[in-house]
Amino acid sequence: AQSVTQLDSHVSVSEGTPVLLRCNYSSSYSPSLFWYVQHPNKGLQLLLKYTSAATLVKGINGFEAEFKKSETSFHLTKPSAHMSDAAEYFCVVTPRMDSSYKLIFGSGTRLLVRP
Amino acid sequence: NAGVTQTPKFRILKIGQSMTLQCTQDMNHNYMYWYRQDPGMGLKLIYYSVGAGITDKGEVPNGYNVSRSTTEDFPLRLELAAPSQTSVYFCASSMDRGRGTDTQYFGPGTRLTVL
């Protein structure tokens, strides 16, 4: 069975400081992992995805995530937070196998950015 | 290229009423999905479709029906609305070659309240 745990429901940082949003996963198969961002009253937008190539994945807006199989983690980072980064972030897993296309969502982490 | 569009944006229903949430994509994607997002939670899959004429249940299908007569459209039907169906509904689509690696593109959502 597949599952995702986002370890923090809320993260608050000051503008210009690093961002770390933590995600652990469980998967019976080699997973694909995604981070999606949801701004208030908007749909979800893909930030980045891991699909078995390089373990360090770079996404949009300066975000990146590292797939660590030994730790079953896929934490999202950004060196310097911007006010526009304030949003809800979802870590998502799907088993990478034939006929698998169902996304399993974490419960989300709300990122607050203080001026 | 509008991507994934959903109508309406907001709706209030009375218990027992019916309605259809519309979803259209113009990316010629084979796969389409309906999710619901309850407050403070990640998205849960209601129904999905792998092509015109083919639909299947997701994690939380009870109380909903879908159809897929064309590649572009994937309406979600609520037959007898209940307060438990108060949620934000997202439609998504992907090209997906069946290995869980393709990006899902989300619509802006429909906020439904059942009173």
Boltz contact constraints between the chains, C-beta under 6 A:
constraints:
  - contact:
      token1: [A, 32]
      token2: [B, 100]
      max_distance: 6.0
  - contact:
      token1: [A, 32]
      token2: [B, 101]
      max_distance: 6.0
  - contact:
      token1: [A, 43]
      token2: [B, 106]
      max_distance: 6.0
  - contact:
      token1: [A, 43]
      token2: [B, 107]
      max_distance: 6.0
  - contact:
      token1: [A, 43]
      token2: [B, 108]
      max_distance: 6.0
  - contact:
      token1: [A, 43]
      token2: [B, 109]
      max_distance: 6.0
  - contact:
      token1: [A, 44]
      token2: [B, 106]
      max_distance: 6.0
  - contact:
      token1: [A, 46]
      token2: [B, 103]
      max_distance: 6.0
  - contact:
      token1: [A, 51]
      token2: [B, 101]
      max_distance: 6.0
  - contact:
      token1: [A, 90]
      token2: [B, 42]
      max_distance: 6.0
  - contact:
      token1: [A, 94]
      token2: [B, 100]
      max_distance: 6.0
  - contact:
      token1: [A, 96]
      token2: [B, 99]
      max_distance: 6.0
  - contact:
      token1: [A, 96]
      token2: [B, 100]
      max_distance: 6.0
  - contact:
      token1: [A, 98]
      token2: [B, 98]
      max_distance: 6.0
  - contact:
      token1: [A, 99]
      token2: [B, 98]
      max_distance: 6.0
  - contact:
      token1: [A, 100]
      token2: [B, 100]
      max_distance: 6.0
  - contact:
      token1: [A, 101]
      token2: [B, 31]
      max_distance: 6.0
  - contact:
      token1: [A, 101]
      token2: [B, 96]
      max_distance: 6.0
  - contact:
      token1: [A, 101]
      token2: [B, 100]
      max_distance: 6.0
  - contact:
      token1: [A, 102]
      token2: [B, 45]
      max_distance: 6.0
  - contact:
      token1: [A, 105]
      token2: [B, 42]
      max_distance: 6.0
  - contact:
      token1: [A, 105]
      token2: [B, 43]
      max_distance: 6.0
  - contact:
      token1: [A, 106]
      token2: [B, 42]
      max_distance: 6.0
  - contact:
      token1: [A, 107]
      token2: [B, 41]
      max_distance: 6.0
  - contact:
      token1: [A, 107]
      token2: [B, 42]
      max_distance: 6.0
  - contact:
      token1: [A, 108]
      token2: [B, 42]
      max_distance: 6.0
